């Protein structure tokens, strides 16, 4: 009997390597995570150029704000009931609605909050806290109209194990990533990398070009090598997020907005709730209103690359690269998960 | 169908299971349910499959059990529950085929080959998902893996890799949504193997 052409390695052979097996068993314990996202407030204390919340066409920014904790509790209990085990609380600015974040934490204990970090989130809300960073303080002042952002963010989350700074690379701040990373390293804080991904209809100067993607790749590589305990990233993360092809073209995005199937996975379970507790399948993804052709979001990759395990199980190096990606994703998103040393230090071409 | 049964202290089930610590084995409970349903139907039937079976309480000699079995919408399928003094003992789904001329309807009869594949896939799923209270032989091949077993895309990707090793076939990521039951997976594998011959 002749069978289809197979990869050079059986899966069992790949995970027979004790180092790979140990990492595989480490990440596999988290396959139970089922994510949905929630806009907790339609207000923000700053207004940034190209903001994912206030830009775009889905009109989420115009949704009424439900501030009733009982209504949110009911929603989260229903979410838990339908199998959601991980929440991402976003905005505009969720730190302006801590009482609602707390209601969520009391029902679903695993999650992350995306915040600009200018208003501290109470310690008892023990989610991972993603603090958005768009450059050094000079650039932040220009793009986000807020003075001393990094100084204030670092002070608000000093010695806070919940915090990870999310540096969004845009064409105008690539070289500032070193300055920011050095400051965070000195402060004993952690950073991961995001890519500016244009909202639908945005054609401003923050949209990446092939040249800025290549430049970003080089800087990310240098920083990961120089600050391995500060930077939560891997060589495969770098390649996957700085390819000229976006994540959807590379990995076929599985969020409902781009995936009509409701049978299994994100297409079945993921919802993106607005502040009025409604959701719209047509707009449901981790960062609604992003131009899908330009999407290189860290949040999107965390789900989309992770979901493509099968195609990475071709040989030990490629599977190790995928494990590094998943290990990074878990370290960035899950409280208490410690990132291991990257297994695959050399570049592996993203499996599109 | 309702039935009340008192377990016989002298039953051979108890003699070796276990010496000085007699417990009615799970198969004995299931046999009891099957006998009751057969008696109620007044025909000879053969158990064809089990699903979602949970054993929740140990049964001792002389214990009184209440058996409730209700016919599901699906033909020859029953949902059953055994209780003892109000406590749940065992529950699940039991499927039957008529014994007389059981091979008449080919669509209901699995080929040996598919049957073996089904059992092997069930074993892989049980192993990968660390399912309890079910064996490859009792796994209901028609259970919806997402709705009724609770597997998700990462579980399915893992299972697909193990199946790739086992059968030497590639399972396309785009096909995952179609693979909703063990029987469908077995037929998918069978088709892949036939098309590569």
Interface residues (C-beta under 8 A of the other chain):
Chain A: X1 X2 X3 X4 X5 X6 X10 X11 X12 X28 X31 X32 X34 X83 X252 X254 X261 X263 X264 X265 X266 X267 X268 X269 X306 X307 X308 X309 X310 X311 X313
Chain B: X146 X150 X151 X152 X153 X154 X155 X156 X157 X158 X160 X161 X162 X164 X165 X167 X168 X169 X170 X171 X173 X176 X177 X178 X180 X192 X193 X196 X197
